[in-house]
Amino acid sequence: MNTLLIIQIFITLALIGAILLQRSEGGALGMGSGGNSSSMFTARGSANLLTRVTAVLAALFMGNCLIMTVITSHSIKNETKVVSQTPSQS
């Protein structure tokens, strides 16, 4: 479980980095465009790569979350079975 948690931390940091490296194409409040229409098509190759990397990291993040949830739920069920099987002392 600790290994999955460490992997989750690395995936999270990589996902944050990939998101921060991407260029904002939404034109947040119209800043940065300067009215130049040719700036919209610059560095498309790197944008596609970053989009794919972000998608893969997001899928890994979600998959790792699901795996950790399943493992945790199984370990909790096993602990409750052990507790219910022990004789109560009165």
N, CA, C and O atoms as CSV, one atom per row, in Angstrom:
chain,resi,resn,atom,element,x,y,z
A,1,MET,N,N,0.828,-1.193,0.000
A,1,MET,CA,C,0.000,0.000,0.000
A,1,MET,C,C,0.874,1.260,0.000
A,1,MET,O,O,0.551,2.250,-0.656
A,2,ASN,N,N,1.989,1.208,0.748
A,2,ASN,CA,C,2.882,2.371,0.764
A,2,ASN,C,C,3.486,2.630,-0.610
A,2,ASN,O,O,3.705,3.781,-0.988
A,3,THR,N,N,3.755,1.567,-1.353
A,3,THR,CA,C,4.305,1.723,-2.695
A,3,THR,C,C,3.308,2.448,-3.600
A,3,THR,O,O,3.681,3.337,-4.365
A,4,LEU,N,N,2.040,2.056,-3.502
A,4,LEU,CA,C,1.014,2.725,-4.312
A,4,LEU,C,C,0.854,4.183,-3.916
A,4,LEU,O,O,0.597,5.036,-4.764
A,5,LEU,N,N,1.005,4.467,-2.635
A,5,LEU,CA,C,0.892,5.849,-2.176
A,5,LEU,C,C,2.047,6.705,-2.710
A,5,LEU,O,O,1.839,7.854,-3.098
A,6,ILE,N,N,3.245,6.152,-2.730
A,6,ILE,CA,C,4.399,6.871,-3.273
A,6,ILE,C,C,4.229,7.083,-4.776
A,6,ILE,O,O,4.538,8.156,-5.294
A,7,ILE,N,N,3.732,6.051,-5.480
A,7,ILE,CA,C,3.463,6.196,-6.912
A,7,ILE,C,C,2.419,7.271,-7.140
A,7,ILE,O,O,2.530,8.051,-8.086
A,8,GLN,N,N,1.399,7.323,-6.282
A,8,GLN,CA,C,0.348,8.330,-6.402
A,8,GLN,C,C,0.925,9.743,-6.248
A,8,GLN,O,O,0.523,10.662,-6.962
A,9,ILE,N,N,1.850,9.907,-5.332
A,9,ILE,CA,C,2.471,11.216,-5.124
A,9,ILE,C,C,3.256,11.639,-6.363
A,9,ILE,O,O,3.184,12.794,-6.781
A,10,PHE,N,N,4.012,10.697,-6.956
A,10,PHE,CA,C,4.778,11.015,-8.163
A,10,PHE,C,C,3.856,11.347,-9.339
A,10,PHE,O,O,4.116,12.281,-10.098
A,11,ILE,N,N,2.774,10.568,-9.481
A,11,ILE,CA,C,1.816,10.855,-10.556
A,11,ILE,C,C,1.198,12.232,-10.351
A,11,ILE,O,O,1.034,12.987,-11.309
A,12,THR,N,N,0.858,12.561,-9.121
A,12,THR,CA,C,0.250,13.857,-8.829
A,12,THR,C,C,1.191,15.001,-9.164
A,12,THR,O,O,0.782,15.984,-9.782
A,13,LEU,N,N,2.442,14.879,-8.761
A,13,LEU,CA,C,3.413,15.934,-9.065
A,13,LEU,C,C,3.640,16.074,-10.573
A,13,LEU,O,O,3.756,17.188,-11.084
A,14,ALA,N,N,3.702,14.943,-11.285
A,14,ALA,CA,C,3.870,15.002,-12.733
A,14,ALA,C,C,2.647,15.615,-13.406
A,14,ALA,O,O,2.773,16.360,-14.378
A,15,LEU,N,N,1.470,15.301,-12.888
A,15,LEU,CA,C,0.238,15.864,-13.445
A,15,LEU,C,C,0.169,17.370,-13.222
A,15,LEU,O,O,-0.243,18.115,-14.111
A,16,ILE,N,N,0.566,17.808,-12.056
A,16,ILE,CA,C,0.607,19.253,-11.776
A,16,ILE,C,C,1.591,19.938,-12.719
A,16,ILE,O,O,1.293,20.996,-13.272
A,17,GLY,N,N,2.759,19.336,-12.899
A,17,GLY,CA,C,3.751,19.914,-13.801
A,17,GLY,C,C,3.264,19.975,-15.236
A,17,GLY,O,O,3.476,20.975,-15.922
A,18,ALA,N,N,2.609,18.906,-15.701
A,18,ALA,CA,C,2.108,18.885,-17.082
A,18,ALA,C,C,1.019,19.937,-17.286
A,18,ALA,O,O,0.954,20.567,-18.341
A,19,ILE,N,N,0.176,20.124,-16.290
A,19,ILE,CA,C,-0.884,21.125,-16.403
A,19,ILE,C,C,-0.295,22.535,-16.397
A,19,ILE,O,O,-0.739,23.400,-17.152
A,20,LEU,N,N,0.693,22.761,-15.553
A,20,LEU,CA,C,1.280,24.095,-15.487
A,20,LEU,C,C,2.099,24.441,-16.732
A,20,LEU,O,O,2.248,25.617,-17.064
A,21,LEU,N,N,2.625,23.439,-17.417
A,21,LEU,CA,C,3.400,23.691,-18.631
A,21,LEU,C,C,2.522,24.040,-19.822
A,21,LEU,O,O,2.995,24.641,-20.787
A,22,GLN,N,N,1.254,23.672,-19.763
A,22,GLN,CA,C,0.377,23.932,-20.894
A,22,GLN,C,C,0.078,25.412,-21.018
A,22,GLN,O,O,-0.017,26.137,-20.028
A,23,ARG,N,N,-0.067,25.836,-22.256
A,23,ARG,CA,C,-0.385,27.229,-22.538
A,23,ARG,C,C,-1.889,27.409,-22.481
A,23,ARG,O,O,-2.638,26.585,-23.005
A,24,SER,N,N,-2.324,28.464,-21.858
A,24,SER,CA,C,-3.748,28.746,-21.769
A,24,SER,C,C,-4.257,29.172,-23.137
A,24,SER,O,O,-3.772,30.146,-23.714
A,25,GLU,N,N,-5.233,28.442,-23.650
A,25,GLU,CA,C,-5.816,28.789,-24.937
A,25,GLU,C,C,-7.187,29.419,-24.758
A,25,GLU,O,O,-7.838,29.765,-25.743
A,26,GLY,N,N,-7.631,29.572,-23.537
A,26,GLY,CA,C,-8.938,30.132,-23.294
A,26,GLY,C,C,-8.968,31.633,-23.422
A,26,GLY,O,O,-10.045,32.225,-23.493
A,27,GLY,N,N,-7.818,32.260,-23.455
A,27,GLY,CA,C,-7.768,33.710,-23.544
A,27,GLY,C,C,-8.313,34.342,-22.283
A,27,GLY,O,O,-9.211,35.183,-22.338
A,28,ALA,N,N,-7.780,33.944,-21.164
A,28,ALA,CA,C,-8.266,34.421,-19.870
A,28,ALA,C,C,-8.304,35.940,-19.838
A,28,ALA,O,O,-7.260,36.590,-19.790
A,29,LEU,N,N,-9.468,36.490,-19.864
A,29,LEU,CA,C,-9.728,37.923,-19.861
A,29,LEU,C,C,-9.083,38.634,-21.040
A,29,LEU,O,O,-8.859,39.843,-20.994
A,30,GLY,N,N,-8.785,37.888,-22.093
A,30,GLY,CA,C,-8.236,38.487,-23.304
A,30,GLY,C,C,-6.784,38.883,-23.196
A,30,GLY,O,O,-6.285,39.609,-24.056
A,31,MET,N,N,-6.086,38.432,-22.167
A,31,MET,CA,C,-4.690,38.824,-21.994
A,31,MET,C,C,-3.786,37.950,-22.853
A,31,MET,O,O,-4.066,36.770,-23.065
A,32,GLY,N,N,-2.736,38.521,-23.330
A,32,GLY,CA,C,-1.696,37.765,-23.995
A,32,GLY,C,C,-1.911,37.531,-25.473
A,32,GLY,O,O,-0.961,37.153,-26.159
A,33,SER,N,N,-3.091,37.732,-25.999
A,33,SER,CA,C,-3.290,37.432,-27.418
A,33,SER,C,C,-2.813,38.581,-28.285
A,33,SER,O,O,-2.211,38.334,-29.330
A,34,GLY,N,N,-3.051,39.805,-27.906
A,34,GLY,CA,C,-2.578,40.955,-28.659
A,34,GLY,C,C,-3.230,41.096,-30.019
A,34,GLY,O,O,-2.780,41.900,-30.835
A,35,GLY,N,N,-4.272,40.340,-30.278
A,35,GLY,CA,C,-4.965,40.444,-31.549
A,35,GLY,C,C,-4.248,39.791,-32.710
A,35,GLY,O,O,-4.660,39.966,-33.857
A,36,ASN,N,N,-3.197,39.052,-32.452
A,36,ASN,CA,C,-2.439,38.401,-33.510
A,36,ASN,C,C,-3.034,37.024,-33.767
A,36,ASN,O,O,-2.990,36.166,-32.886
A,37,SER,N,N,-3.582,36.794,-34.941
A,37,SER,CA,C,-4.232,35.516,-35.225
A,37,SER,C,C,-3.221,34.403,-35.478
A,37,SER,O,O,-3.561,33.228,-35.335
A,38,SER,N,N,-1.990,34.740,-35.850
A,38,SER,CA,C,-1.004,33.699,-36.118
A,38,SER,C,C,-0.458,33.086,-34.834
A,38,SER,O,O,0.123,32.002,-34.876
A,39,SER,N,N,-0.631,33.758,-33.687
A,39,SER,CA,C,-0.124,33.201,-32.429
A,39,SER,C,C,-0.947,32.014,-31.964
A,39,SER,O,O,-0.534,31.280,-31.066
A,40,MET,N,N,-2.118,31.821,-32.576
A,40,MET,CA,C,-2.974,30.718,-32.171
A,40,MET,C,C,-2.392,29.378,-32.617
A,40,MET,O,O,-2.681,28.357,-31.993
A,41,PHE,N,N,-1.583,29.351,-33.671
A,41,PHE,CA,C,-1.111,28.102,-34.237
A,41,PHE,C,C,0.348,27.799,-33.915
A,41,PHE,O,O,0.929,26.901,-34.525
A,42,THR,N,N,0.939,28.498,-33.001
A,42,THR,CA,C,2.335,28.246,-32.673
A,42,THR,C,C,2.444,27.092,-31.692
A,42,THR,O,O,1.609,26.937,-30.801
A,43,ALA,N,N,3.474,26.291,-31.863
A,43,ALA,CA,C,3.816,25.185,-30.957
A,43,ALA,C,C,2.666,24.204,-30.790
A,43,ALA,O,O,2.388,23.769,-29.673
A,44,ARG,N,N,1.993,23.849,-31.878
A,44,ARG,CA,C,0.887,22.890,-31.800
A,44,ARG,C,C,1.391,21.501,-31.440
A,44,ARG,O,O,0.719,20.762,-30.720
A,45,GLY,N,N,2.573,21.141,-31.937
A,45,GLY,CA,C,3.098,19.810,-31.648
A,45,GLY,C,C,3.328,19.601,-30.173
A,45,GLY,O,O,2.982,18.552,-29.631
A,46,SER,N,N,3.911,20.589,-29.516
A,46,SER,CA,C,4.150,20.448,-28.079
A,46,SER,C,C,2.844,20.492,-27.307
A,46,SER,O,O,2.726,19.847,-26.265
A,47,ALA,N,N,1.863,21.237,-27.792
A,47,ALA,CA,C,0.571,21.276,-27.115
A,47,ALA,C,C,-0.121,19.924,-27.208
A,47,ALA,O,O,-0.738,19.473,-26.243
A,48,ASN,N,N,-0.020,19.271,-28.370
A,48,ASN,CA,C,-0.617,17.943,-28.508
A,48,ASN,C,C,0.075,16.943,-27.600
A,48,ASN,O,O,-0.583,16.106,-26.983
A,49,LEU,N,N,1.397,17.020,-27.512
A,49,LEU,CA,C,2.138,16.112,-26.639
A,49,LEU,C,C,1.746,16.329,-25.185
A,49,LEU,O,O,1.505,15.367,-24.456
A,50,LEU,N,N,1.680,17.583,-24.761
A,50,LEU,CA,C,1.297,17.861,-23.376
A,50,LEU,C,C,-0.129,17.429,-23.089
A,50,LEU,O,O,-0.423,16.976,-21.982
A,51,THR,N,N,-1.013,17.558,-24.056
A,51,THR,CA,C,-2.391,17.110,-23.872
A,51,THR,C,C,-2.444,15.604,-23.687
A,51,THR,O,O,-3.168,15.105,-22.825
A,52,ARG,N,N,-1.680,14.878,-24.495
A,52,ARG,CA,C,-1.652,13.418,-24.363
A,52,ARG,C,C,-1.018,12.993,-23.051
A,52,ARG,O,O,-1.507,12.077,-22.390
A,53,VAL,N,N,0.067,13.651,-22.672
A,53,VAL,CA,C,0.724,13.328,-21.399
A,53,VAL,C,C,-0.224,13.587,-20.232
A,53,VAL,O,O,-0.293,12.794,-19.294
A,54,THR,N,N,-0.952,14.694,-20.292
A,54,THR,CA,C,-1.911,15.012,-19.238
A,54,THR,C,C,-3.017,13.974,-19.175
A,54,THR,O,O,-3.423,13.571,-18.085
A,55,ALA,N,N,-3.509,13.535,-20.321
A,55,ALA,CA,C,-4.564,12.521,-20.356
A,55,ALA,C,C,-4.076,11.192,-19.784
A,55,ALA,O,O,-4.795,10.534,-19.032
A,56,VAL,N,N,-2.855,10.800,-20.140
A,56,VAL,CA,C,-2.303,9.545,-19.622
A,56,VAL,C,C,-2.091,9.638,-18.118
A,56,VAL,O,O,-2.423,8.706,-17.386
A,57,LEU,N,N,-1.539,10.754,-17.653
A,57,LEU,CA,C,-1.325,10.916,-16.215
A,57,LEU,C,C,-2.645,10.948,-15.450
A,57,LEU,O,O,-2.738,10.408,-14.348
A,58,ALA,N,N,-3.661,11.577,-16.029
A,58,ALA,CA,C,-4.969,11.599,-15.373
A,58,ALA,C,C,-5.563,10.195,-15.288
A,58,ALA,O,O,-6.165,9.835,-14.276
A,59,ALA,N,N,-5.398,9.408,-16.341
A,59,ALA,CA,C,-5.886,8.025,-16.314
A,59,ALA,C,C,-5.135,7.202,-15.278
A,59,ALA,O,O,-5.738,6.413,-14.550
A,60,LEU,N,N,-3.815,7.384,-15.210
A,60,LEU,CA,C,-3.027,6.680,-14.189
A,60,LEU,C,C,-3.435,7.103,-12.784
A,60,LEU,O,O,-3.516,6.271,-11.881
A,61,PHE,N,N,-3.691,8.384,-12.602
A,61,PHE,CA,C,-4.119,8.902,-11.303
A,61,PHE,C,C,-5.429,8.250,-10.866
A,61,PHE,O,O,-5.554,7.771,-9.739
A,62,MET,N,N,-6.402,8.241,-11.778
A,62,MET,CA,C,-7.702,7.656,-11.444
A,62,MET,C,C,-7.597,6.145,-11.212
A,62,MET,O,O,-8.208,5.610,-10.287
A,63,GLY,N,N,-6.824,5.470,-12.050
A,63,GLY,CA,C,-6.646,4.029,-11.870
A,63,GLY,C,C,-5.978,3.691,-10.556
A,63,GLY,O,O,-6.381,2.748,-9.874
A,64,ASN,N,N,-4.961,4.453,-10.196
A,64,ASN,CA,C,-4.268,4.218,-8.931
A,64,ASN,C,C,-5.199,4.497,-7.753
A,64,ASN,O,O,-5.155,3.786,-6.748
A,65,CYS,N,N,-6.035,5.519,-7.868
A,65,CYS,CA,C,-7.010,5.801,-6.815
A,65,CYS,C,C,-7.973,4.631,-6.632
A,65,CYS,O,O,-8.273,4.238,-5.505
A,66,LEU,N,N,-8.456,4.078,-7.745
A,66,LEU,CA,C,-9.378,2.943,-7.671
A,66,LEU,C,C,-8.710,1.718,-7.060
A,66,LEU,O,O,-9.311,1.025,-6.239
A,67,ILE,N,N,-7.473,1.449,-7.456
A,67,ILE,CA,C,-6.748,0.296,-6.911
A,67,ILE,C,C,-6.550,0.460,-5.406
A,67,ILE,O,O,-6.756,-0.487,-4.647
A,68,MET,N,N,-6.152,1.658,-4.971
A,68,MET,CA,C,-5.949,1.879,-3.535
A,68,MET,C,C,-7.263,1.756,-2.768
A,68,MET,O,O,-7.272,1.269,-1.638
A,69,THR,N,N,-8.375,2.192,-3.369
A,69,THR,CA,C,-9.672,2.072,-2.717
A,69,THR,C,C,-10.073,0.616,-2.549
A,69,THR,O,O,-10.562,0.226,-1.488
A,70,VAL,N,N,-9.872,-0.191,-3.584
A,70,VAL,CA,C,-10.218,-1.609,-3.513
A,70,VAL,C,C,-9.370,-2.316,-2.463
A,70,VAL,O,O,-9.886,-3.103,-1.669
A,71,ILE,N,N,-8.077,-2.038,-2.459
A,71,ILE,CA,C,-7.190,-2.680,-1.480
A,71,ILE,C,C,-7.581,-2.279,-0.063
A,71,ILE,O,O,-7.610,-3.122,0.834
A,72,THR,N,N,-7.880,-1.013,0.143
A,72,THR,CA,C,-8.263,-0.542,1.472
A,72,THR,C,C,-9.582,-1.159,1.918
A,72,THR,O,O,-9.720,-1.539,3.081
A,73,SER,N,N,-10.551,-1.263,1.015
A,73,SER,CA,C,-11.840,-1.839,1.398
A,73,SER,C,C,-11.699,-3.320,1.742
A,73,SER,O,O,-12.360,-3.811,2.657
A,74,HIS,N,N,-10.835,-4.037,1.009
A,74,HIS,CA,C,-10.609,-5.445,1.333
A,74,HIS,C,C,-9.909,-5.600,2.677
A,74,HIS,O,O,-10.240,-6.507,3.440
A,75,SER,N,N,-8.961,-4.743,2.975
A,75,SER,CA,C,-8.246,-4.859,4.248
A,75,SER,C,C,-9.163,-4.498,5.417
A,75,SER,O,O,-9.040,-5.074,6.498
A,76,ILE,N,N,-10.077,-3.553,5.211
A,76,ILE,CA,C,-11.021,-3.201,6.277
A,76,ILE,C,C,-11.985,-4.348,6.522
A,76,ILE,O,O,-12.312,-4.635,7.674
A,77,LYS,N,N,-12.457,-5.022,5.452
A,77,LYS,CA,C,-13.360,-6.165,5.613
A,77,LYS,C,C,-12.666,-7.292,6.354
A,77,LYS,O,O,-13.271,-7.933,7.214
A,78,ASN,N,N,-11.397,-7.544,6.032
A,78,ASN,CA,C,-10.649,-8.599,6.701
A,78,ASN,C,C,-10.448,-8.273,8.176
A,78,ASN,O,O,-10.513,-9.173,9.013
A,79,GLU,N,N,-10.206,-7.012,8.513
A,79,GLU,CA,C,-10.022,-6.630,9.913
A,79,GLU,C,C,-11.309,-6.791,10.697
A,79,GLU,O,O,-11.268,-7.211,11.854
A,80,THR,N,N,-12.452,-6.471,10.105
A,80,THR,CA,C,-13.720,-6.620,10.821
A,80,THR,C,C,-14.064,-8.084,11.012
A,80,THR,O,O,-14.682,-8.439,12.016
A,81,LYS,N,N,-13.678,-8.952,10.067
A,81,LYS,CA,C,-13.905,-10.383,10.247
A,81,LYS,C,C,-13.076,-10.917,11.401
A,81,LYS,O,O,-13.563,-11.722,12.194
A,82,VAL,N,N,-11.845,-10.484,11.502
A,82,VAL,CA,C,-10.977,-10.932,12.584
A,82,VAL,C,C,-11.526,-10.478,13.917
A,82,VAL,O,O,-11.508,-11.237,14.886
A,83,VAL,N,N,-12.013,-9.257,13.982
A,83,VAL,CA,C,-12.550,-8.729,15.230
A,83,VAL,C,C,-13.826,-9.460,15.608
A,83,VAL,O,O,-14.045,-9.733,16.788
A,84,SER,N,N,-14.674,-9.783,14.643
A,84,SER,CA,C,-15.929,-10.453,14.963
A,84,SER,C,C,-15.706,-11.915,15.328
A,84,SER,O,O,-16.570,-12.506,15.975
A,85,GLN,N,N,-14.587,-12.527,14.943
A,85,GLN,CA,C,-14.321,-13.935,15.252
A,85,GLN,C,C,-13.681,-14.104,16.632
A,85,GLN,O,O,-13.715,-15.201,17.189
A,86,THR,N,N,-13.121,-13.080,17.174
A,86,THR,CA,C,-12.496,-13.226,18.483
A,86,THR,C,C,-13.581,-13.298,19.563
A,86,THR,O,O,-14.551,-12.542,19.521
A,87,PRO,N,N,-13.417,-14.201,20.521
A,87,PRO,CA,C,-14.443,-14.337,21.560
A,87,PRO,C,C,-14.451,-13.091,22.444
A,87,PRO,O,O,-13.406,-12.536,22.783
A,88,SER,N,N,-15.645,-12.679,22.799
A,88,SER,CA,C,-15.749,-11.523,23.674
A,88,SER,C,C,-15.491,-11.917,25.112
A,88,SER,O,O,-15.923,-12.979,25.559
A,89,GLN,N,N,-14.805,-11.086,25.815
A,89,GLN,CA,C,-14.473,-11.356,27.209
A,89,GLN,C,C,-15.407,-10.549,28.095
A,89,GLN,O,O,-15.445,-9.321,28.028
A,90,SER,N,N,-16.162,-11.262,28.930
A,90,SER,CA,C,-17.104,-10.575,29.808
A,90,SER,C,C,-16.695,-10.719,31.235
A,90,SER,O,O,-17.371,-10.204,32.126
